[in-house]
Amino acid sequence: MSDTLLIAFALMLVLEGLVPFIAPNAWRETFRRLIQFSDGQIRFIGLTSMLVGLTLLMIFQ
């Protein structure tokens, strides 16, 4: 179980690093826009992301 968790974490880091590596200006602009969001909007984005991830885990498990 811990090996799988570490592999998943490593894959997440690789995927998270793709956009700043490939398109740093787009990544920077995205964060400029994100800091203008309210806390509620950011929480909604986080909740939506978690729900999509959980749904994908249930589908492909």
PDBQT receptor file of N, H, CA, C and O in Angstrom, charges set to zero:
ATOM      1  N   MET A   1       0.815  -1.201   0.000  1.00  0.00    +0.000 N 
ATOM      2  CA  MET A   1       0.000   0.000   0.000  1.00  0.00    +0.000 C 
ATOM      3  C   MET A   1       0.857   1.262   0.000  1.00  0.00    +0.000 C 
ATOM      4  O   MET A   1       0.569   2.208  -0.734  1.00  0.00    +0.000 OA
ATOM      5  N   SER A   2       1.910   1.281   0.821  1.00  0.00    +0.000 N 
ATOM      6  H   SER A   2       2.144   0.513   1.417  1.00  0.00    +0.000 HD
ATOM      7  CA  SER A   2       2.741   2.480   0.883  1.00  0.00    +0.000 C 
ATOM      8  C   SER A   2       3.508   2.688  -0.426  1.00  0.00    +0.000 C 
ATOM      9  O   SER A   2       3.747   3.828  -0.824  1.00  0.00    +0.000 OA
ATOM     10  N   ASP A   3       3.896   1.597  -1.100  1.00  0.00    +0.000 N 
ATOM     11  H   ASP A   3       3.702   0.671  -0.777  1.00  0.00    +0.000 HD
ATOM     12  CA  ASP A   3       4.562   1.739  -2.396  1.00  0.00    +0.000 C 
ATOM     13  C   ASP A   3       3.629   2.388  -3.412  1.00  0.00    +0.000 C 
ATOM     14  O   ASP A   3       4.047   3.257  -4.178  1.00  0.00    +0.000 OA
ATOM     15  N   THR A   4       2.381   1.971  -3.418  1.00  0.00    +0.000 N 
ATOM     16  H   THR A   4       2.041   1.266  -2.796  1.00  0.00    +0.000 HD
ATOM     17  CA  THR A   4       1.401   2.531  -4.344  1.00  0.00    +0.000 C 
ATOM     18  C   THR A   4       1.174   4.008  -4.058  1.00  0.00    +0.000 C 
ATOM     19  O   THR A   4       1.063   4.814  -4.982  1.00  0.00    +0.000 OA
ATOM     20  N   LEU A   5       1.106   4.359  -2.787  1.00  0.00    +0.000 N 
ATOM     21  H   LEU A   5       1.196   3.704  -2.037  1.00  0.00    +0.000 HD
ATOM     22  CA  LEU A   5       0.908   5.754  -2.405  1.00  0.00    +0.000 C 
ATOM     23  C   LEU A   5       2.094   6.607  -2.836  1.00  0.00    +0.000 C 
ATOM     24  O   LEU A   5       1.911   7.723  -3.322  1.00  0.00    +0.000 OA
ATOM     25  N   LEU A   6       3.294   6.097  -2.664  1.00  0.00    +0.000 N 
ATOM     26  H   LEU A   6       3.442   5.190  -2.270  1.00  0.00    +0.000 HD
ATOM     27  CA  LEU A   6       4.489   6.835  -3.086  1.00  0.00    +0.000 C 
ATOM     28  C   LEU A   6       4.542   6.996  -4.603  1.00  0.00    +0.000 C 
ATOM     29  O   LEU A   6       4.930   8.050  -5.108  1.00  0.00    +0.000 OA
ATOM     30  N   ILE A   7       4.155   5.958  -5.321  1.00  0.00    +0.000 N 
ATOM     31  H   ILE A   7       3.840   5.102  -4.911  1.00  0.00    +0.000 HD
ATOM     32  CA  ILE A   7       4.120   6.042  -6.789  1.00  0.00    +0.000 C 
ATOM     33  C   ILE A   7       3.091   7.072  -7.229  1.00  0.00    +0.000 C 
ATOM     34  O   ILE A   7       3.348   7.859  -8.140  1.00  0.00    +0.000 OA
ATOM     35  N   ALA A   8       1.911   7.070  -6.577  1.00  0.00    +0.000 N 
ATOM     36  H   ALA A   8       1.703   6.431  -5.837  1.00  0.00    +0.000 HD
ATOM     37  CA  ALA A   8       0.876   8.042  -6.911  1.00  0.00    +0.000 C 
ATOM     38  C   ALA A   8       1.355   9.459  -6.627  1.00  0.00    +0.000 C 
ATOM     39  O   ALA A   8       1.094  10.371  -7.412  1.00  0.00    +0.000 OA
ATOM     40  N   PHE A   9       2.051   9.652  -5.515  1.00  0.00    +0.000 N 
ATOM     41  H   PHE A   9       2.263   8.911  -4.877  1.00  0.00    +0.000 HD
ATOM     42  CA  PHE A   9       2.580  10.970  -5.171  1.00  0.00    +0.000 C 
ATOM     43  C   PHE A   9       3.628  11.418  -6.180  1.00  0.00    +0.000 C 
ATOM     44  O   PHE A   9       3.645  12.579  -6.588  1.00  0.00    +0.000 OA
ATOM     45  N   ALA A  10       4.493  10.508  -6.578  1.00  0.00    +0.000 N 
ATOM     46  H   ALA A  10       4.479   9.565  -6.247  1.00  0.00    +0.000 HD
ATOM     47  CA  ALA A  10       5.523  10.830  -7.574  1.00  0.00    +0.000 C 
ATOM     48  C   ALA A  10       4.889  11.201  -8.912  1.00  0.00    +0.000 C 
ATOM     49  O   ALA A  10       5.323  12.151  -9.564  1.00  0.00    +0.000 OA
ATOM     50  N   LEU A  11       3.873  10.460  -9.318  1.00  0.00    +0.000 N 
ATOM     51  H   LEU A  11       3.521   9.688  -8.788  1.00  0.00    +0.000 HD
ATOM     52  CA  LEU A  11       3.185  10.766 -10.571  1.00  0.00    +0.000 C 
ATOM     53  C   LEU A  11       2.497  12.121 -10.490  1.00  0.00    +0.000 C 
ATOM     54  O   LEU A  11       2.504  12.877 -11.461  1.00  0.00    +0.000 OA
ATOM     55  N   MET A  12       1.904  12.437  -9.343  1.00  0.00    +0.000 N 
ATOM     56  H   MET A  12       1.898  11.823  -8.554  1.00  0.00    +0.000 HD
ATOM     57  CA  MET A  12       1.276  13.738  -9.167  1.00  0.00    +0.000 C 
ATOM     58  C   MET A  12       2.306  14.861  -9.331  1.00  0.00    +0.000 C 
ATOM     59  O   MET A  12       2.024  15.874  -9.971  1.00  0.00    +0.000 OA
ATOM     60  N   LEU A  13       3.490  14.682  -8.757  1.00  0.00    +0.000 N 
ATOM     61  H   LEU A  13       3.720  13.859  -8.237  1.00  0.00    +0.000 HD
ATOM     62  CA  LEU A  13       4.534  15.702  -8.877  1.00  0.00    +0.000 C 
ATOM     63  C   LEU A  13       4.978  15.883 -10.324  1.00  0.00    +0.000 C 
ATOM     64  O   LEU A  13       5.212  17.006 -10.771  1.00  0.00    +0.000 OA
ATOM     65  N   VAL A  14       5.094  14.777 -11.052  1.00  0.00    +0.000 N 
ATOM     66  H   VAL A  14       4.905  13.865 -10.689  1.00  0.00    +0.000 HD
ATOM     67  CA  VAL A  14       5.476  14.857 -12.471  1.00  0.00    +0.000 C 
ATOM     68  C   VAL A  14       4.411  15.626 -13.249  1.00  0.00    +0.000 C 
ATOM     69  O   VAL A  14       4.732  16.525 -14.027  1.00  0.00    +0.000 OA
ATOM     70  N   LEU A  15       3.149  15.273 -13.039  1.00  0.00    +0.000 N 
ATOM     71  H   LEU A  15       2.888  14.543 -12.407  1.00  0.00    +0.000 HD
ATOM     72  CA  LEU A  15       2.063  15.941 -13.765  1.00  0.00    +0.000 C 
ATOM     73  C   LEU A  15       1.954  17.413 -13.379  1.00  0.00    +0.000 C 
ATOM     74  O   LEU A  15       1.713  18.262 -14.237  1.00  0.00    +0.000 OA
ATOM     75  N   GLU A  16       2.128  17.721 -12.093  1.00  0.00    +0.000 N 
ATOM     76  H   GLU A  16       2.324  17.032 -11.396  1.00  0.00    +0.000 HD
ATOM     77  CA  GLU A  16       2.066  19.112 -11.638  1.00  0.00    +0.000 C 
ATOM     78  C   GLU A  16       3.226  19.934 -12.217  1.00  0.00    +0.000 C 
ATOM     79  O   GLU A  16       3.088  21.142 -12.408  1.00  0.00    +0.000 OA
ATOM     80  N   GLY A  17       4.343  19.302 -12.492  1.00  0.00    +0.000 N 
ATOM     81  H   GLY A  17       4.455  18.320 -12.337  1.00  0.00    +0.000 HD
ATOM     82  CA  GLY A  17       5.496  20.020 -13.008  1.00  0.00    +0.000 C 
ATOM     83  C   GLY A  17       5.488  20.235 -14.513  1.00  0.00    +0.000 C 
ATOM     84  O   GLY A  17       6.291  21.013 -15.028  1.00  0.00    +0.000 OA
ATOM     85  N   LEU A  18       4.597  19.559 -15.225  1.00  0.00    +0.000 N 
ATOM     86  H   LEU A  18       3.945  18.927 -14.807  1.00  0.00    +0.000 HD
ATOM     87  CA  LEU A  18       4.566  19.676 -16.680  1.00  0.00    +0.000 C 
ATOM     88  C   LEU A  18       4.230  21.087 -17.156  1.00  0.00    +0.000 C 
ATOM     89  O   LEU A  18       4.932  21.633 -18.006  1.00  0.00    +0.000 OA
ATOM     90  N   VAL A  19       3.179  21.677 -16.625  1.00  0.00    +0.000 N 
ATOM     91  H   VAL A  19       2.608  21.234 -15.934  1.00  0.00    +0.000 HD
ATOM     92  CA  VAL A  19       2.743  22.991 -17.111  1.00  0.00    +0.000 C 
ATOM     93  C   VAL A  19       3.791  24.068 -16.854  1.00  0.00    +0.000 C 
ATOM     94  O   VAL A  19       4.113  24.813 -17.780  1.00  0.00    +0.000 OA
ATOM     95  N   PRO A  20       4.351  24.192 -15.626  1.00  0.00    +0.000 N 
ATOM     96  CA  PRO A  20       5.384  25.214 -15.449  1.00  0.00    +0.000 C 
ATOM     97  C   PRO A  20       6.616  24.978 -16.323  1.00  0.00    +0.000 C 
ATOM     98  O   PRO A  20       7.294  25.932 -16.705  1.00  0.00    +0.000 OA
ATOM     99  N   PHE A  21       6.910  23.714 -16.640  1.00  0.00    +0.000 N 
ATOM    100  H   PHE A  21       6.360  22.939 -16.329  1.00  0.00    +0.000 HD
ATOM    101  CA  PHE A  21       8.063  23.420 -17.484  1.00  0.00    +0.000 C 
ATOM    102  C   PHE A  21       7.779  23.767 -18.943  1.00  0.00    +0.000 C 
ATOM    103  O   PHE A  21       8.619  24.362 -19.619  1.00  0.00    +0.000 OA
ATOM    104  N   ILE A  22       6.595  23.395 -19.425  1.00  0.00    +0.000 N 
ATOM    105  H   ILE A  22       5.913  22.912 -18.876  1.00  0.00    +0.000 HD
ATOM    106  CA  ILE A  22       6.262  23.584 -20.839  1.00  0.00    +0.000 C 
ATOM    107  C   ILE A  22       5.823  25.011 -21.144  1.00  0.00    +0.000 C 
ATOM    108  O   ILE A  22       6.212  25.580 -22.164  1.00  0.00    +0.000 OA
ATOM    109  N   ALA A  23       5.006  25.592 -20.250  1.00  0.00    +0.000 N 
ATOM    110  H   ALA A  23       4.690  25.130 -19.421  1.00  0.00    +0.000 HD
ATOM    111  CA  ALA A  23       4.446  26.920 -20.512  1.00  0.00    +0.000 C 
ATOM    112  C   ALA A  23       4.509  27.778 -19.246  1.00  0.00    +0.000 C 
ATOM    113  O   ALA A  23       3.486  27.993 -18.597  1.00  0.00    +0.000 OA
ATOM    114  N   PRO A  24       5.691  28.265 -18.892  1.00  0.00    +0.000 N 
ATOM    115  CA  PRO A  24       5.810  29.029 -17.644  1.00  0.00    +0.000 C 
ATOM    116  C   PRO A  24       4.989  30.320 -17.624  1.00  0.00    +0.000 C 
ATOM    117  O   PRO A  24       4.484  30.711 -16.572  1.00  0.00    +0.000 OA
ATOM    118  N   ASN A  25       4.851  30.985 -18.774  1.00  0.00    +0.000 N 
ATOM    119  H   ASN A  25       5.261  30.667 -19.629  1.00  0.00    +0.000 HD
ATOM    120  CA  ASN A  25       4.063  32.222 -18.802  1.00  0.00    +0.000 C 
ATOM    121  C   ASN A  25       2.585  31.958 -18.556  1.00  0.00    +0.000 C 
ATOM    122  O   ASN A  25       1.933  32.720 -17.842  1.00  0.00    +0.000 OA
ATOM    123  N   ALA A  26       2.051  30.895 -19.134  1.00  0.00    +0.000 N 
ATOM    124  H   ALA A  26       2.581  30.276 -19.714  1.00  0.00    +0.000 HD
ATOM    125  CA  ALA A  26       0.651  30.532 -18.907  1.00  0.00    +0.000 C 
ATOM    126  C   ALA A  26       0.438  30.132 -17.451  1.00  0.00    +0.000 C 
ATOM    127  O   ALA A  26      -0.593  30.458 -16.863  1.00  0.00    +0.000 OA
ATOM    128  N   TRP A  27       1.393  29.437 -16.875  1.00  0.00    +0.000 N 
ATOM    129  H   TRP A  27       2.230  29.172 -17.353  1.00  0.00    +0.000 HD
ATOM    130  CA  TRP A  27       1.314  29.029 -15.472  1.00  0.00    +0.000 C 
ATOM    131  C   TRP A  27       1.288  30.259 -14.562  1.00  0.00    +0.000 C 
ATOM    132  O   TRP A  27       0.486  30.337 -13.632  1.00  0.00    +0.000 OA
ATOM    133  N   ARG A  28       2.169  31.211 -14.840  1.00  0.00    +0.000 N 
ATOM    134  H   ARG A  28       2.821  31.148 -15.596  1.00  0.00    +0.000 HD
ATOM    135  CA  ARG A  28       2.248  32.448 -14.051  1.00  0.00    +0.000 C 
ATOM    136  C   ARG A  28       0.952  33.247 -14.168  1.00  0.00    +0.000 C 
ATOM    137  O   ARG A  28       0.449  33.763 -13.171  1.00  0.00    +0.000 OA
ATOM    138  N   GLU A  29       0.412  33.350 -15.379  1.00  0.00    +0.000 N 
ATOM    139  H   GLU A  29       0.821  32.930 -16.190  1.00  0.00    +0.000 HD
ATOM    140  CA  GLU A  29      -0.836  34.088 -15.590  1.00  0.00    +0.000 C 
ATOM    141  C   GLU A  29      -2.005  33.413 -14.874  1.00  0.00    +0.000 C 
ATOM    142  O   GLU A  29      -2.885  34.091 -14.344  1.00  0.00    +0.000 OA
ATOM    143  N   THR A  30      -2.015  32.105 -14.860  1.00  0.00    +0.000 N 
ATOM    144  H   THR A  30      -1.300  31.555 -15.291  1.00  0.00    +0.000 HD
ATOM    145  CA  THR A  30      -3.062  31.375 -14.144  1.00  0.00    +0.000 C 
ATOM    146  C   THR A  30      -3.029  31.719 -12.661  1.00  0.00    +0.000 C 
ATOM    147  O   THR A  30      -4.080  31.933 -12.057  1.00  0.00    +0.000 OA
ATOM    148  N   PHE A  31      -1.853  31.775 -12.071  1.00  0.00    +0.000 N 
ATOM    149  H   PHE A  31      -1.000  31.602 -12.563  1.00  0.00    +0.000 HD
ATOM    150  CA  PHE A  31      -1.756  32.113 -10.652  1.00  0.00    +0.000 C 
ATOM    151  C   PHE A  31      -2.100  33.569 -10.397  1.00  0.00    +0.000 C 
ATOM    152  O   PHE A  31      -2.626  33.893  -9.332  1.00  0.00    +0.000 OA
ATOM    153  N   ARG A  32      -1.820  34.452 -11.336  1.00  0.00    +0.000 N 
ATOM    154  H   ARG A  32      -1.393  34.189 -12.201  1.00  0.00    +0.000 HD
ATOM    155  CA  ARG A  32      -2.242  35.852 -11.188  1.00  0.00    +0.000 C 
ATOM    156  C   ARG A  32      -3.760  35.943 -11.113  1.00  0.00    +0.000 C 
ATOM    157  O   ARG A  32      -4.312  36.719 -10.332  1.00  0.00    +0.000 OA
ATOM    158  N   ARG A  33      -4.422  35.142 -11.933  1.00  0.00    +0.000 N 
ATOM    159  H   ARG A  33      -3.974  34.512 -12.567  1.00  0.00    +0.000 HD
ATOM    160  CA  ARG A  33      -5.895  35.142 -11.913  1.00  0.00    +0.000 C 
ATOM    161  C   ARG A  33      -6.428  34.491 -10.640  1.00  0.00    +0.000 C 
ATOM    162  O   ARG A  33      -7.425  34.949 -10.082  1.00  0.00    +0.000 OA
ATOM    163  N   LEU A  34      -5.774  33.429 -10.180  1.00  0.00    +0.000 N 
ATOM    164  H   LEU A  34      -4.964  33.057 -10.633  1.00  0.00    +0.000 HD
ATOM    165  CA  LEU A  34      -6.235  32.713  -8.991  1.00  0.00    +0.000 C 
ATOM    166  C   LEU A  34      -6.195  33.574  -7.730  1.00  0.00    +0.000 C 
ATOM    167  O   LEU A  34      -7.061  33.440  -6.865  1.00  0.00    +0.000 OA
ATOM    168  N   ILE A  35      -5.208  34.451  -7.617  1.00  0.00    +0.000 N 
ATOM    169  H   ILE A  35      -4.505  34.560  -8.320  1.00  0.00    +0.000 HD
ATOM    170  CA  ILE A  35      -5.122  35.264  -6.399  1.00  0.00    +0.000 C 
ATOM    171  C   ILE A  35      -6.246  36.295  -6.333  1.00  0.00    +0.000 C 
ATOM    172  O   ILE A  35      -6.469  36.896  -5.283  1.00  0.00    +0.000 OA
ATOM    173  N   GLN A  36      -6.955  36.505  -7.439  1.00  0.00    +0.000 N 
ATOM    174  H   GLN A  36      -6.774  36.016  -8.293  1.00  0.00    +0.000 HD
ATOM    175  CA  GLN A  36      -8.090  37.427  -7.438  1.00  0.00    +0.000 C 
ATOM    176  C   GLN A  36      -9.388  36.742  -7.018  1.00  0.00    +0.000 C 
ATOM    177  O   GLN A  36     -10.389  37.419  -6.784  1.00  0.00    +0.000 OA
ATOM    178  N   PHE A  37      -9.391  35.415  -6.918  1.00  0.00    +0.000 N 
ATOM    179  H   PHE A  37      -8.578  34.865  -7.108  1.00  0.00    +0.000 HD
ATOM    180  CA  PHE A  37     -10.592  34.676  -6.512  1.00  0.00    +0.000 C 
ATOM    181  C   PHE A  37     -10.823  34.842  -5.020  1.00  0.00    +0.000 C 
ATOM    182  O   PHE A  37      -9.887  35.064  -4.253  1.00  0.00    +0.000 OA
ATOM    183  N   SER A  38     -12.083  34.731  -4.622  1.00  0.00    +0.000 N 
ATOM    184  H   SER A  38     -12.844  34.551  -5.246  1.00  0.00    +0.000 HD
ATOM    185  CA  SER A  38     -12.412  34.751  -3.195  1.00  0.00    +0.000 C 
ATOM    186  C   SER A  38     -12.095  33.370  -2.600  1.00  0.00    +0.000 C 
ATOM    187  O   SER A  38     -11.867  32.401  -3.324  1.00  0.00    +0.000 OA
ATOM    188  N   ASP A  39     -12.087  33.310  -1.269  1.00  0.00    +0.000 N 
ATOM    189  H   ASP A  39     -12.272  34.097  -0.681  1.00  0.00    +0.000 HD
ATOM    190  CA  ASP A  39     -11.825  32.030  -0.599  1.00  0.00    +0.000 C 
ATOM    191  C   ASP A  39     -12.872  30.992  -0.983  1.00  0.00    +0.000 C 
ATOM    192  O   ASP A  39     -12.542  29.823  -1.180  1.00  0.00    +0.000 OA
ATOM    193  N   GLY A  40     -14.116  31.405  -1.088  1.00  0.00    +0.000 N 
ATOM    194  H   GLY A  40     -14.385  32.355  -0.927  1.00  0.00    +0.000 HD
ATOM    195  CA  GLY A  40     -15.188  30.485  -1.456  1.00  0.00    +0.000 C 
ATOM    196  C   GLY A  40     -14.998  29.894  -2.844  1.00  0.00    +0.000 C 
ATOM    197  O   GLY A  40     -15.260  28.711  -3.060  1.00  0.00    +0.000 OA
ATOM    198  N   GLN A  41     -14.542  30.718  -3.790  1.00  0.00    +0.000 N 
ATOM    199  H   GLN A  41     -14.330  31.679  -3.615  1.00  0.00    +0.000 HD
ATOM    200  CA  GLN A  41     -14.300  30.235  -5.154  1.00  0.00    +0.000 C 
ATOM    201  C   GLN A  41     -13.148  29.239  -5.176  1.00  0.00    +0.000 C 
ATOM    202  O   GLN A  41     -13.211  28.231  -5.880  1.00  0.00    +0.000 OA
ATOM    203  N   ILE A  42     -12.110  29.511  -4.419  1.00  0.00    +0.000 N 
ATOM    204  H   ILE A  42     -12.059  30.329  -3.847  1.00  0.00    +0.000 HD
ATOM    205  CA  ILE A  42     -10.960  28.604  -4.369  1.00  0.00    +0.000 C 
ATOM    206  C   ILE A  42     -11.360  27.288  -3.710  1.00  0.00    +0.000 C 
ATOM    207  O   ILE A  42     -10.941  26.217  -4.149  1.00  0.00    +0.000 OA
ATOM    208  N   ARG A  43     -12.170  27.368  -2.657  1.00  0.00    +0.000 N 
ATOM    209  H   ARG A  43     -12.511  28.238  -2.300  1.00  0.00    +0.000 HD
ATOM    210  CA  ARG A  43     -12.645  26.144  -2.005  1.00  0.00    +0.000 C 
ATOM    211  C   ARG A  43     -13.502  25.323  -2.957  1.00  0.00    +0.000 C 
ATOM    212  O   ARG A  43     -13.408  24.096  -2.973  1.00  0.00    +0.000 OA
ATOM    213  N   PHE A  44     -14.343  25.991  -3.754  1.00  0.00    +0.000 N 
ATOM    214  H   PHE A  44     -14.419  26.988  -3.740  1.00  0.00    +0.000 HD
ATOM    215  CA  PHE A  44     -15.185  25.282  -4.713  1.00  0.00    +0.000 C 
ATOM    216  C   PHE A  44     -14.330  24.567  -5.757  1.00  0.00    +0.000 C 
ATOM    217  O   PHE A  44     -14.628  23.431  -6.128  1.00  0.00    +0.000 OA
ATOM    218  N   ILE A  45     -13.284  25.215  -6.229  1.00  0.00    +0.000 N 
ATOM    219  H   ILE A  45     -13.042  26.138  -5.928  1.00  0.00    +0.000 HD
ATOM    220  CA  ILE A  45     -12.370  24.589  -7.193  1.00  0.00    +0.000 C 
ATOM    221  C   ILE A  45     -11.706  23.369  -6.555  1.00  0.00    +0.000 C 
ATOM    222  O   ILE A  45     -11.600  22.317  -7.185  1.00  0.00    +0.000 OA
ATOM    223  N   GLY A  46     -11.260  23.508  -5.305  1.00  0.00    +0.000 N 
ATOM    224  H   GLY A  46     -11.346  24.363  -4.793  1.00  0.00    +0.000 HD
ATOM    225  CA  GLY A  46     -10.645  22.384  -4.612  1.00  0.00    +0.000 C 
ATOM    226  C   GLY A  46     -11.614  21.228  -4.403  1.00  0.00    +0.000 C 
ATOM    227  O   GLY A  46     -11.250  20.069  -4.600  1.00  0.00    +0.000 OA
ATOM    228  N   LEU A  47     -12.845  21.536  -4.006  1.00  0.00    +0.000 N 
ATOM    229  H   LEU A  47     -13.141  22.478  -3.846  1.00  0.00    +0.000 HD
ATOM    230  CA  LEU A  47     -13.859  20.506  -3.807  1.00  0.00    +0.000 C 
ATOM    231  C   LEU A  47     -14.175  19.797  -5.112  1.00  0.00    +0.000 C 
ATOM    232  O   LEU A  47     -14.273  18.571  -5.151  1.00  0.00    +0.000 OA
ATOM    233  N   THR A  48     -14.334  20.567  -6.177  1.00  0.00    +0.000 N 
ATOM    234  H   THR A  48     -14.255  21.563  -6.145  1.00  0.00    +0.000 HD
ATOM    235  CA  THR A  48     -14.621  19.976  -7.484  1.00  0.00    +0.000 C 
ATOM    236  C   THR A  48     -13.487  19.066  -7.930  1.00  0.00    +0.000 C 
ATOM    237  O   THR A  48     -13.729  17.977  -8.450  1.00  0.00    +0.000 OA
ATOM    238  N   SER A  49     -12.269  19.502  -7.731  1.00  0.00    +0.000 N 
ATOM    239  H   SER A  49     -12.073  20.387  -7.309  1.00  0.00    +0.000 HD
ATOM    240  CA  SER A  49     -11.106  18.696  -8.101  1.00  0.00    +0.000 C 
ATOM    241  C   SER A  49     -11.080  17.386  -7.319  1.00  0.00    +0.000 C 
ATOM    242  O   SER A  49     -10.813  16.327  -7.887  1.00  0.00    +0.000 OA
ATOM    243  N   MET A  50     -11.356  17.457  -6.019  1.00  0.00    +0.000 N 
ATOM    244  H   MET A  50     -11.573  18.318  -5.558  1.00  0.00    +0.000 HD
ATOM    245  CA  MET A  50     -11.365  16.236  -5.206  1.00  0.00    +0.000 C 
ATOM    246  C   MET A  50     -12.469  15.292  -5.650  1.00  0.00    +0.000 C 
ATOM    247  O   MET A  50     -12.247  14.084  -5.732  1.00  0.00    +0.000 OA
ATOM    248  N   LEU A  51     -13.655  15.817  -5.938  1.00  0.00    +0.000 N 
ATOM    249  H   LEU A  51     -13.835  16.799  -5.871  1.00  0.00    +0.000 HD
ATOM    250  CA  LEU A  51     -14.770  14.975  -6.358  1.00  0.00    +0.000 C 
ATOM    251  C   LEU A  51     -14.502  14.312  -7.708  1.00  0.00    +0.000 C 
ATOM    252  O   LEU A  51     -14.830  13.141  -7.902  1.00  0.00    +0.000 OA
ATOM    253  N   VAL A  52     -13.911  15.051  -8.634  1.00  0.00    +0.000 N 
ATOM    254  H   VAL A  52     -13.644  16.002  -8.477  1.00  0.00    +0.000 HD
ATOM    255  CA  VAL A  52     -13.556  14.464  -9.929  1.00  0.00    +0.000 C 
ATOM    256  C   VAL A  52     -12.511  13.373  -9.735  1.00  0.00    +0.000 C 
ATOM    257  O   VAL A  52     -12.610  12.308 -10.345  1.00  0.00    +0.000 OA
ATOM    258  N   GLY A  53     -11.518  13.624  -8.900  1.00  0.00    +0.000 N 
ATOM    259  H   GLY A  53     -11.438  14.489  -8.405  1.00  0.00    +0.000 HD
ATOM    260  CA  GLY A  53     -10.491  12.619  -8.628  1.00  0.00    +0.000 C 
ATOM    261  C   GLY A  53     -11.066  11.369  -7.986  1.00  0.00    +0.000 C 
ATOM    262  O   GLY A  53     -10.717  10.255  -8.377  1.00  0.00    +0.000 OA
ATOM    263  N   LEU A  54     -11.947  11.540  -7.000  1.00  0.00    +0.000 N 
ATOM    264  H   LEU A  54     -12.231  12.445  -6.683  1.00  0.00    +0.000 HD
ATOM    265  CA  LEU A  54     -12.568  10.383  -6.358  1.00  0.00    +0.000 C 
ATOM    266  C   LEU A  54     -13.442   9.603  -7.336  1.00  0.00    +0.000 C 
ATOM    267  O   LEU A  54     -13.470   8.373  -7.310  1.00  0.00    +0.000 OA
ATOM    268  N   THR A  55     -14.152  10.325  -8.193  1.00  0.00    +0.000 N 
ATOM    269  H   THR A  55     -14.129  11.325  -8.214  1.00  0.00    +0.000 HD
ATOM    270  CA  THR A  55     -14.991   9.662  -9.190  1.00  0.00    +0.000 C 
ATOM    271  C   THR A  55     -14.127   8.850 -10.151  1.00  0.00    +0.000 C 
ATOM    272  O   THR A  55     -14.470   7.713 -10.474  1.00  0.00    +0.000 OA
ATOM    273  N   LEU A  56     -13.025   9.412 -10.607  1.00  0.00    +0.000 N 
ATOM    274  H   LEU A  56     -12.747  10.336 -10.345  1.00  0.00    +0.000 HD
ATOM    275  CA  LEU A  56     -12.126   8.681 -11.498  1.00  0.00    +0.000 C 
ATOM    276  C   LEU A  56     -11.533   7.460 -10.801  1.00  0.00    +0.000 C 
ATOM    277  O   LEU A  56     -11.387   6.404 -11.418  1.00  0.00    +0.000 OA
ATOM    278  N   LEU A  57     -11.190   7.596  -9.517  1.00  0.00    +0.000 N 
ATOM    279  H   LEU A  57     -11.308   8.453  -9.016  1.00  0.00    +0.000 HD
ATOM    280  CA  LEU A  57     -10.680   6.436  -8.778  1.00  0.00    +0.000 C 
ATOM    281  C   LEU A  57     -11.721   5.337  -8.692  1.00  0.00    +0.000 C 
ATOM    282  O   LEU A  57     -11.388   4.160  -8.828  1.00  0.00    +0.000 OA
ATOM    283  N   MET A  58     -12.965   5.697  -8.471  1.00  0.00    +0.000 N 
ATOM    284  H   MET A  58     -13.236   6.654  -8.360  1.00  0.00    +0.000 HD
ATOM    285  CA  MET A  58     -14.030   4.691  -8.380  1.00  0.00    +0.000 C 
ATOM    286  C   MET A  58     -14.267   4.014  -9.729  1.00  0.00    +0.000 C 
ATOM    287  O   MET A  58     -14.529   2.813  -9.787  1.00  0.00    +0.000 OA
ATOM    288  N   ILE A  59     -14.176   4.774 -10.791  1.00  0.00    +0.000 N 
ATOM    289  H   ILE A  59     -13.963   5.750 -10.743  1.00  0.00    +0.000 HD
ATOM    290  CA  ILE A  59     -14.416   4.222 -12.127  1.00  0.00    +0.000 C 
ATOM    291  C   ILE A  59     -13.297   3.265 -12.539  1.00  0.00    +0.000 C 
ATOM    292  O   ILE A  59     -13.568   2.178 -13.050  1.00  0.00    +0.000 OA
ATOM    293  N   PHE A  60     -12.047   3.662 -12.321  1.00  0.00    +0.000 N 
ATOM    294  H   PHE A  60     -11.826   4.544 -11.906  1.00  0.00    +0.000 HD
ATOM    295  CA  PHE A  60     -10.910   2.902 -12.841  1.00  0.00    +0.000 C 
ATOM    296  C   PHE A  60     -10.290   1.941 -11.841  1.00  0.00    +0.000 C 
ATOM    297  O   PHE A  60      -9.264   1.325 -12.131  1.00  0.00    +0.000 OA
ATOM    298  N   GLN A  61     -10.886   1.807 -10.688  1.00  0.00    +0.000 N 
ATOM    299  H   GLN A  61     -11.719   2.307 -10.453  1.00  0.00    +0.000 HD
ATOM    300  CA  GLN A  61     -10.319   0.907  -9.684  1.00  0.00    +0.000 C 
ATOM    301  C   GLN A  61     -10.655  -0.519  -9.945  1.00  0.00    +0.000 C 
ATOM    302  O   GLN A  61     -10.248  -1.398  -9.185  1.00  0.00    +0.000 OA
TER     303      GLN A  61
